[in-house]
Amino acid sequence: MRFVRLLVVLALLLLGAAACGGSDEGADDAEESEFTIQTDDGDVSVSGGSGEGDVTIDLEDGELEICGSQDGDEASIIVESEDGTATISGGDSVPDGFPVSIHPDCSVVSSTTIESPDGEMMMVTLEMSADKAEEVAEFYEEACEALGMMVMRTTGTNPDGSMIFITAVDDEDGDQGASCMMSIEAEKATAVISIGGDT
């Protein structure tokens, strides 16, 4: 579990470093830097410059390489191990191939696509006014049903307002799934739409 947390933190740091390095188009390339951190989970080697960064983790049973880069508003991380290659990419637009449309009353905040040997997952974060939340929730329930999925909805509350959880699974073999996690506050609502499954 400690190693999983380490991997997540390093991935986020790479995206943040790449974003900072790639934002100044007029500047010269930043000087390359490289250092190694020794942890209980293995040695972590970090290197990077303007708009990119690399992390190599040496473990007893193999090596894990993480490469991050930034190109304009798009960022990506590539994770390579003995189990295969996973690519995590993100930006502020709808990813290519996203199987449902964006509700016209929503604005896209960010998106993430995760591709691995086990399948592909696409996530889009949306914002809308609070009075449109129920309409948007029903819109994505119907969109999942149109894809042949069985849909279930639950609701809840949080300190800032209410929440809607929509989960959907392929009605035939269960290999594909989707979810909508919506948080509704007084003035606005945020929804994370996730769709993906086995390849």
Helices and strands as residue ranges (DSSP letters): H 2-22, E 33-39, E 42-49, E 52-59, E 62-71, E 74-81, E 84-91, E 107-116, E 119-129, G 130-132, H 133-146, E 149-158, E 161-170, E 176-184, E 188-197
